[in-house]
Amino acid sequence: MTASFTEGHSDPTVQPVPASVVEQVDAADTTLSNPKRAVISLGSNLGNRMENLQGAVDALEDTPGVRVKAVSPVYETEPWGVEPGSQPSYFNAVVVLRTTLPPSSLLERAHAVEEAFHRVRDERWGPRTIDVDIVAYADVVSDDPVLTLPHPRAHERAFVLAPWYDVDPEAQLPGHGSVAQLLGTVTRDGVAARADLELRLPE
């Protein structure tokens, strides 16, 4: 047995993994198989809002066929469509991911994450522990009532556009144009960046 074989290995029976296999595993892990880009909007205004957002980010990363590529800054947003002061403010963020899941499966996962955080859908615009919305999926445009793509109100919501622009200034919202231009057409009233808060990108 040569010294070169055992060098660096406490157990001489353990063969190093061939570089070609390592490359294949790395490629599968980092790029997945023909992955699509998807954008997810997160929001929480009940309980520990930062823990809820971080938990949703981590749950997305733990999903087979999903890799979280970017997490936006956190924004604090006044609740929309309700009486001022009737609900706590929201913390909002956007997650950019790569996925091999079709849109329908990604939607199922989004709902599963909401259910894990005991999201209750008992009233429209009601408070919620976590809201997980698919904003866009690749260049898909669909009016399917189960999952309309892109999200039918994303183009008019600063709490989606602002954090999305932060992580991808060149982003395009399919059918609506650039996120930068859309952001210039909506009001940012009640939508404020929270520089003191930060979500972790899963390792």
Secondary structure by P-SEA (a helix, b strand, c coil): ccccccccccccccccccaaaaaaaaaaaacccbbbbbbbbbbbcccaaaaaaaaaaaaaaacccccccccccbbbbcccccccccccbbbbbbbbbcccccaaaaaaaaaaaaaaaccccccccccccbbbbbcccccccccccccccccccccccaaaaaaaaaacccccccccccaaaaaaacccccccccccbbbbccc
